[in-house]
């Protein structure tokens, strides 16, 4: 059996060389060119088993070439590579029929794996998609070119043409609703409504009415019929934000909708069929909530069909300059004078931990553009603003939406900030465990009214282990017993 032939089109000679050598060592036949014209001629002549093409080439955009290739050779796999690492590039590549999109700079091992997968998988049926994508990069809802964001773009591009339920997780302020918006605005339901509901903002007794609607007279105060969010989102997307705050009773009704594709209004008897795409989001650990009996396990698996984690800003600090530029442009559009940051100020922004994530960064930029008259923001100005929003702020002090891991991290940061070189004294691990164990065991004993057997079962510890820790930590066993 003859070796597969791979056609490479990229105007960068060094990239053609690196790819050619790597694939050649695997016994593939490789033909390389720096123009789209040569690539098209080879494909028209029936050459090649796989195409790797750049987007920006001197004579034609590689994305514009894909539909022509698909028309004459629909089974030919196409891998798109680009330094224009935005969501729009990933979506356009997928929408036009590319097998895979890889951002530059690329990981050579990943390229080889994608090539091998493309050559081994059976060709998918040719489909034509037209999502009516925006034409300008500034229209994009998501900003960033870091590897973490590239992974998200590629997943989103694959999900655009599906109705799969997506569970978006991430800390507060990371942009979970923006991700949901992107899935809707760039997907096949973009012409339908996008309806969002925040479970944490709705009184528990009203959530079922808000979701499913109610009939006139269904309860005191129901003077007219009300169409719920499912009805409002018909044909489009329903975004269930902070799903972890949904009461158990409402979880049961939502599960039925996901299973049966129908629901009933509060006070209604006739089932109503529904056609909506569900996107859920939470900053909580739903697996822990399931173990604690606060969230239905069957609903969790129904919602978690495609899990998508949004990284906190501290994990993609290389995106901060681009985010700042975007927020500055928005402020200028709103009427403020053009501003910029000195390099030291920008570096300070990248060094900061951003407990409030992208939302905190946006708020900071808005304050700086509105309250300071200088055209160039200094590092001293940034330091002054960060000092006001760090220790003592609502978020740093532990807001209602702060998770346990965020609270622990906030506390642990004090161990490091107290030392000039950032290195606490030896034995930190033991000291931290001691601080965590003592209140945990004390609260467990208080909750069980001093019953060590029940406390051990609740904690998942052996009873003898619990007794040993009680002695070591000098815990009052009868705490809370009356």
C-alpha positions as semicolon CSV with decimal commas, in nm:
position;residue;x (nm);y (nm);z (nm)
1;X;0,000;0,000;0,000
2;X;0,149;0,335;-0,103
3;X;0,212;0,607;0,153
4;X;-0,042;0,887;0,186
5;X;0,043;1,216;0,016
6;X;0,007;1,532;0,223
7;X;-0,021;1,873;0,056
8;X;0,106;2,167;0,261
9;X;0,031;2,531;0,174
10;X;0,192;2,800;0,388
11;X;0,375;3,118;0,291
12;X;0,624;3,064;0,576
13;X;0,913;2,852;0,444
14;X;1,026;2,750;0,793
15;X;0,682;2,606;0,874
16;X;0,677;2,413;0,548
17;X;1,022;2,274;0,630
18;X;0,935;2,171;0,987
19;X;0,610;2,003;0,885
20;X;0,770;1,837;0,583
21;X;1,052;1,689;0,788
22;X;0,826;1,567;1,068
23;X;0,575;1,404;0,835
24;X;0,845;1,272;0,605
25;X;1,001;1,084;0,895
26;X;0,668;0,902;0,928
27;X;0,697;0,789;0,563
28;X;0,431;1,025;0,429
29;X;0,484;1,178;0,086
30;X;0,489;1,557;0,133
31;X;0,445;1,833;-0,126
32;X;0,477;2,193;-0,010
33;X;0,394;2,530;-0,163
34;X;0,373;2,892;-0,056
35;X;0,069;2,980;-0,268
36;X;-0,296;2,885;-0,285
37;X;-0,274;2,867;-0,665
38;X;-0,028;2,577;-0,657
39;X;-0,233;2,398;-0,393
40;X;-0,549;2,434;-0,605
41;X;-0,371;2,302;-0,914
42;X;-0,254;1,989;-0,728
43;X;-0,599;1,926;-0,586
44;X;-0,765;1,982;-0,925
45;X;-0,530;1,723;-1,074
46;X;-0,645;1,470;-0,813
47;X;-0,325;1,475;-0,608
48;X;-0,302;1,446;-0,231
49;X;-0,479;1,249;0,041
50;X;-0,476;1,530;0,298
51;X;-0,436;1,909;0,292
52;X;-0,273;2,132;0,553
53;X;-0,330;2,497;0,467
54;X;-0,260;2,834;0,623
55;X;-0,533;3,100;0,623
56;X;-0,339;3,407;0,511
57;X;-0,144;3,346;0,189
58;X;-0,021;3,598;-0,069
59;X;-0,272;3,512;-0,341
60;X;-0,584;3,384;-0,160
61;X;-0,733;3,328;0,183
62;X;-0,711;2,960;0,273
63;X;-1,060;2,962;0,422
64;X;-1,205;3,083;0,092
65;X;-1,038;2,791;-0,083
66;X;-1,207;2,525;0,134
67;X;-1,557;2,537;-0,027
68;X;-1,404;2,500;-0,375
69;X;-1,202;2,200;-0,259
70;X;-1,506;2,043;-0,096
71;X;-1,706;2,087;-0,414
72;X;-1,471;1,890;-0,639
73;X;-1,325;1,653;-0,376
74;X;-1,566;1,624;-0,082
75;X;-1,375;1,334;0,078
76;X;-1,042;1,522;0,096
77;X;-0,962;1,610;0,456
78;X;-0,844;1,968;0,522
79;X;-0,654;2,087;0,828
80;X;-0,646;2,465;0,876
81;X;-0,362;2,639;1,059
82;X;-0,362;3,008;1,142
83;X;-0,195;3,276;1,351
84;X;-0,528;3,462;1,353
85;X;-0,622;3,281;1,670
86;X;-0,975;3,400;1,732
87;X;-1,309;3,231;1,782
88;X;-1,417;3,359;1,440
89;X;-1,130;3,180;1,266
90;X;-1,210;2,851;1,440
91;X;-1,581;2,879;1,361
92;X;-1,525;2,978;0,999
93;X;-1,287;2,688;0,945
94;X;-1,537;2,441;1,091
95;X;-1,833;2,601;0,915
96;X;-1,665;2,570;0,575
97;X;-1,582;2,204;0,621
98;X;-1,231;2,182;0,768
99;X;-1,152;1,858;0,949
100;X;-0,960;2,043;1,222
101;X;-0,839;2,390;1,312
102;X;-0,497;2,433;1,476
103;X;-0,369;2,768;1,604
104;X;-0,014;2,890;1,550
105;X;0,231;2,845;1,707
106;X;0,139;2,478;1,689
107;X;0,250;2,173;1,883
108;X;0,420;1,942;1,633
109;X;0,310;1,631;1,821
110;X;-0,051;1,748;1,805
111;X;-0,022;1,814;1,430
112;X;0,103;1,460;1,373
113;X;-0,181;1,316;1,583
114;X;-0,441;1,516;1,389
115;X;-0,290;1,406;1,057
116;X;-0,300;1,041;1,159
117;X;-0,659;1,075;1,280
118;X;-0,766;1,254;0,961
119;X;-0,620;0,980;0,744
120;X;-0,768;0,695;0,948
121;X;-1,125;0,814;1,011
122;X;-1,404;0,757;0,762
123;X;-1,508;1,073;0,577
124;X;-1,812;1,248;0,724
125;X;-2,104;1,332;0,495
126;X;-2,056;1,665;0,323
127;X;-2,276;1,934;0,473
128;X;-2,313;2,299;0,398
129;X;-2,350;2,534;0,693
130;X;-2,423;2,902;0,685
131;X;-2,434;3,067;1,023
132;X;-2,425;3,422;0,888
133;X;-2,104;3,492;1,072
134;X;-2,000;3,850;1,147
135;X;-1,728;3,990;0,928
136;X;-1,525;4,187;1,180
137;X;-1,298;4,058;1,454
138;X;-1,416;4,334;1,692
139;X;-1,763;4,177;1,688
140;X;-1,629;3,874;1,875
141;X;-1,781;3,801;2,217
142;X;-1,468;3,627;2,348
143;X;-1,124;3,788;2,362
144;X;-0,789;3,610;2,395
145;X;-0,536;3,408;2,199
146;X;-0,383;3,204;2,482
147;X;-0,363;2,825;2,452
148;X;-0,644;2,795;2,708
149;X;-0,875;3,010;2,496
150;X;-0,774;2,829;2,177
151;X;-0,897;2,504;2,329
152;X;-1,231;2,671;2,405
153;X;-1,261;2,814;2,053
154;X;-1,207;2,473;1,899
155;X;-1,467;2,309;2,123
156;X;-1,717;2,588;2,053
157;X;-1,660;2,556;1,679
158;X;-1,746;2,185;1,696
159;X;-2,060;2,252;1,901
160;X;-2,207;2,530;1,685
161;X;-2,400;2,298;1,457
162;X;-2,532;2,071;1,734
163;X;-2,808;2,087;1,992
164;X;-2,600;1,910;2,256
165;X;-2,655;2,030;2,611
166;X;-2,349;2,212;2,743
167;X;-2,242;2,263;3,104
168;X;-2,019;2,570;3,138
169;X;-1,818;2,584;3,459
170;X;-1,582;2,846;3,591
171;X;-1,529;3,102;3,862
172;X;-1,747;3,410;3,885
173;X;-1,646;3,675;3,633
174;X;-1,482;3,441;3,380
175;X;-1,744;3,501;3,110
176;X;-1,969;3,197;3,122
177;X;-2,265;3,384;2,974
178;X;-2,043;3,512;2,690
179;X;-1,965;3,151;2,602
180;X;-2,334;3,066;2,602
181;X;-2,401;3,371;2,384
182;X;-2,131;3,264;2,139
183;X;-2,281;2,915;2,108
184;X;-2,615;3,074;2,026
185;X;-2,508;3,368;1,809
186;X;-2,273;3,161;1,591
187;X;-2,487;2,847;1,575
188;X;-2,787;2,725;1,381
189;X;-3,030;2,871;1,638
190;X;-2,900;3,226;1,603
191;X;-3,227;3,346;1,449
192;X;-3,421;3,217;1,750
193;X;-3,438;3,387;2,091
194;X;-3,163;3,370;2,353
195;X;-3,323;3,366;2,698
196;X;-3,121;3,370;3,020
197;X;-3,233;3,306;3,375
198;X;-3,016;3,327;3,686
199;X;-3,127;3,069;3,941
200;X;-2,956;3,253;4,225
201;X;-3,153;3,571;4,155
202;X;-3,502;3,414;4,160
203;X;-3,685;3,340;4,487
204;X;-3,711;2,963;4,534
205;X;-4,089;2,966;4,536
206;X;-4,102;3,142;4,199
207;X;-3,844;2,944;4,001
208;X;-4,091;2,686;3,860
209;X;-4,326;2,964;3,749
210;X;-4,037;3,157;3,591
211;X;-3,916;2,850;3,403
212;X;-4,241;2,687;3,296
213;X;-4,496;2,967;3,325
214;X;-4,826;2,957;3,510
215;X;-5,196;2,965;3,441
216;X;-5,432;3,232;3,565
217;X;-5,541;3,146;3,920
218;X;-5,262;2,887;3,969
219;X;-5,167;3,056;4,297
220;X;-5,238;3,373;4,491
221;X;-5,136;3,668;4,279
222;X;-5,153;3,480;3,946
223;X;-5,406;3,717;3,791
224;X;-5,305;3,643;3,431
225;X;-5,137;3,364;3,237
226;X;-4,758;3,395;3,234
227;X;-4,531;3,246;2,967
228;X;-4,220;3,101;3,126
229;X;-3,864;3,105;2,999
230;X;-3,904;2,775;2,813
231;X;-4,190;2,920;2,611
232;X;-4,000;3,246;2,557
233;X;-3,695;3,054;2,430
234;X;-3,887;2,830;2,190
235;X;-3,677;2,762;1,880
236;X;-3,370;2,919;2,040
237;X;-3,144;2,878;2,342
238;X;-3,225;2,875;2,714
239;X;-2,930;2,967;2,936
240;X;-2,968;2,839;3,292
241;X;-2,714;3,039;3,489
242;X;-2,605;2,929;3,837
243;X;-2,784;2,598;3,793
244;X;-2,633;2,480;4,122
245;X;-2,874;2,710;4,306
246;X;-3,186;2,545;4,161
247;X;-3,414;2,393;4,430
248;X;-3,458;2,016;4,428
249;X;-3,828;2,042;4,338
250;X;-3,751;2,246;4,027
251;X;-3,467;2,006;3,940
252;X;-3,720;1,724;3,919
253;X;-3,937;1,915;3,671
254;X;-3,635;2,021;3,465
255;X;-3,521;1,657;3,445
256;X;-3,856;1,560;3,295
257;X;-3,822;1,830;3,029
258;X;-3,479;1,700;2,933
259;X;-3,604;1,340;2,926
260;X;-3,943;1,384;2,762
261;X;-3,906;1,710;2,568
262;X;-4,221;1,852;2,722
263;X;-4,340;2,037;3,031
264;X;-4,655;2,169;3,196
265;X;-4,718;2,518;3,326
266;X;-4,781;2,567;3,697
267;X;-5,151;2,500;3,732
268;X;-5,173;2,358;3,381
269;X;-5,263;2,004;3,279
270;X;-5,180;1,992;2,910
271;X;-4,819;1,890;2,827
272;X;-4,636;2,141;2,607
273;X;-4,368;2,020;2,365
274;X;-4,050;2,225;2,369
275;X;-3,771;2,282;2,118
276;X;-3,489;2,467;2,292
277;X;-3,119;2,413;2,336
278;X;-3,013;2,405;2,701
279;X;-2,687;2,562;2,815
280;X;-2,626;2,554;3,190
281;X;-2,357;2,728;3,392
282;X;-2,229;2,724;3,748
283;X;-1,933;2,834;3,956
284;X;-2,004;2,558;4,207
285;X;-1,872;2,201;4,220
286;X;-2,187;2,011;4,117
287;X;-2,025;1,674;4,181
288;X;-1,983;1,776;4,544
289;X;-2,342;1,902;4,549
290;X;-2,454;1,561;4,421
291;X;-2,265;1,384;4,700
292;X;-2,421;1,621;4,953
293;X;-2,770;1,547;4,821
294;X;-2,821;1,905;4,702
295;X;-2,829;1,827;4,331
296;X;-2,988;1,535;4,150
297;X;-2,731;1,298;4,006
298;X;-2,952;1,206;3,707
299;X;-3,002;1,575;3,624
300;X;-2,629;1,637;3,654
301;X;-2,555;1,378;3,387
302;X;-2,835;1,511;3,165
303;X;-2,685;1,861;3,179
304;X;-2,320;1,761;3,170
305;X;-2,332;1,614;2,818
306;X;-2,050;1,845;2,706
307;X;-1,854;1,994;2,997
308;X;-1,673;2,318;2,916
309;X;-1,448;2,478;3,178
310;X;-1,368;2,848;3,141
311;X;-1,022;2,921;3,285
312;X;-0,979;3,197;3,542
313;X;-0,789;3,502;3,425
314;X;-0,483;3,406;3,634
315;X;-0,442;3,101;3,406
316;X;-0,432;3,312;3,088
317;X;-0,253;3,632;3,185
318;X;-0,106;3,657;2,834
319;X;-0,455;3,762;2,722
320;X;-0,463;4,065;2,953
321;X;-0,308;4,317;2,708
322;X;-0,563;4,225;2,441
323;X;-0,848;4,239;2,691
324;X;-0,732;4,580;2,814
325;X;-0,710;4,707;2,458
326;X;-1,066;4,587;2,398
327;X;-1,198;4,756;2,713
328;X;-1,013;5,079;2,632
329;X;-1,168;5,080;2,284
330;X;-1,513;5,031;2,438
331;X;-1,454;5,320;2,677
332;X;-1,338;5,543;2,392
333;X;-1,651;5,455;2,196
334;X;-1,849;5,557;2,503
335;X;-1,698;5,905;2,497
336;X;-1,382;5,892;2,707
337;X;-1,048;6,022;2,580
338;X;-0,806;5,766;2,430
339;X;-0,579;5,615;2,693
340;X;-0,294;5,367;2,715
341;X;-0,081;5,196;2,979
342;X;0,293;5,225;3,031
343;X;0,464;4,883;2,996
344;X;0,526;4,861;3,373
345;X;0,156;4,918;3,443
346;X;0,057;4,649;3,196
347;X;0,306;4,411;3,358
348;X;0,154;4,487;3,699
349;X;-0,187;4,393;3,561
350;X;-0,043;4,062;3,440
351;X;0,117;3,994;3,778
352;X;-0,206;4,047;3,971
353;X;-0,414;3,742;4,069
354;X;-0,755;3,881;3,959
355;X;-0,990;3,709;4,206
356;X;-1,280;3,873;4,019
357;X;-1,145;3,754;3,684
358;X;-1,227;3,932;3,357
359;X;-1,517;4,122;3,514
360;X;-1,280;4,272;3,772
361;X;-1,032;4,370;3,499
362;X;-1,306;4,537;3,296
363;X;-1,427;4,730;3,599
364;X;-1,073;4,846;3,673
365;X;-1,019;4,972;3,318
366;X;-1,352;5,154;3,328
367;X;-1,254;5,328;3,653
368;X;-0,913;5,425;3,523
369;X;-1,055;5,576;3,204
370;X;-1,331;5,763;3,386
371;X;-1,154;5,892;3,698
372;X;-0,803;5,976;3,578
373;X;-0,724;6,259;3,337
374;X;-0,381;6,145;3,217
375;X;-0,365;5,991;2,870
376;X;-0,104;5,734;2,977
377;X;-0,183;5,529;3,287
378;X;0,118;5,490;3,517
379;X;0,211;5,189;3,727
380;X;0,155;5,401;4,041
381;X;-0,204;5,467;3,936
382;X;-0,264;5,097;3,875
383;X;-0,108;5,011;4,212
384;X;-0,334;5,259;4,389
385;X;-0,648;5,113;4,230
386;X;-0,546;4,753;4,292
387;X;-0,472;4,832;4,656
388;X;-0,830;4,949;4,700
389;X;-0,978;4,637;4,541
390;X;-0,747;4,381;4,706
391;X;-0,761;4,295;5,081
392;X;-1,074;4,438;5,233
393;X;-1,280;4,438;4,914
394;X;-1,606;4,249;4,898
395;X;-1,464;3,967;4,689
396;X;-1,138;3,936;4,881
397;X;-1,329;3,933;5,206
398;X;-1,541;3,647;5,079
399;X;-1,860;3,728;4,896
400;X;-2,167;3,509;4,879
401;X;-2,046;3,351;4,555
402;X;-1,699;3,264;4,683
403;X;-1,626;2,891;4,665
404;X;-1,434;2,700;4,933
405;X;-1,126;2,671;4,711
406;X;-1,134;3,048;4,646
407;X;-1,164;3,121;5,018
408;X;-0,878;2,883;5,102
409;X;-0,661;3,031;4,828
410;X;-0,735;3,381;4,954
411;X;-0,627;3,282;5,303
412;X;-0,317;3,093;5,189
413;X;-0,202;3,397;4,993
414;X;-0,137;3,573;5,323
415;X;0,130;3,316;5,409
416;X;0,327;3,416;5,100
417;X;0,260;3,790;5,096
418;X;0,395;3,820;5,450
419;X;0,745;3,729;5,332
420;X;0,959;3,951;5,115
421;X;1,088;3,659;4,904
422;X;0,744;3,495;4,887
423;X;0,866;3,184;5,074
424;X;0,711;3,100;5,412
425;X;0,898;2,910;5,681
426;X;0,940;2,532;5,634
427;X;0,655;2,308;5,745
428;X;0,378;2,503;5,569
429;X;0,193;2,189;5,456
430;X;0,152;2,060;5,811
431;X;0,046;2,399;5,945
432;X;-0,219;2,439;5,676
433;X;-0,360;2,089;5,732
434;X;-0,374;2,159;6,107
435;X;-0,572;2,478;6,045
436;X;-0,816;2,303;5,813
437;X;-0,862;1,984;6,013
438;X;-0,943;2,138;6,349
439;X;-1,247;2,346;6,247
440;X;-1,371;2,070;6,015
441;X;-1,367;1,805;6,288
442;X;-1,509;2,046;6,545
443;X;-1,801;2,138;6,321
444;X;-1,865;1,772;6,239
445;X;-1,881;1,685;6,610
446;X;-2,103;1,986;6,672
447;X;-2,339;1,878;6,390
448;X;-2,364;1,523;6,535
449;X;-2,391;1,650;6,895
450;X;-2,068;1,479;6,993
451;X;-2,151;1,140;6,839
452;X;-1,808;1,026;6,718
453;X;-1,941;0,729;6,520
454;X;-2,179;0,948;6,315
455;X;-1,913;1,217;6,274
456;X;-1,663;0,959;6,144
457;X;-1,920;0,826;5,895
458;X;-2,002;1,178;5,775
459;X;-1,634;1,263;5,731
460;X;-1,550;0,929;5,569
461;X;-1,294;0,848;5,839
462;X;-1,229;0,538;6,045
463;X;-1,362;0,589;6,400
464;X;-1,020;0,516;6,552
465;X;-0,860;0,767;6,314
466;X;-1,110;1,032;6,425
467;X;-1,040;0,958;6,792
468;X;-0,666;0,991;6,730
469;X;-0,711;1,327;6,557
470;X;-0,937;1,452;6,836
471;X;-0,656;1,383;7,085
472;X;-0,382;1,529;6,863
473;X;-0,577;1,847;6,791
474;X;-0,716;1,880;7,145
475;X;-1,074;1,912;7,020
476;X;-1,363;1,951;7,261
477;X;-1,578;1,647;7,185
478;X;-1,886;1,782;7,363
479;X;-1,888;2,111;7,168
480;X;-2,247;2,192;7,085
481;X;-2,391;1,922;7,315
482;X;-2,661;2,060;7,545
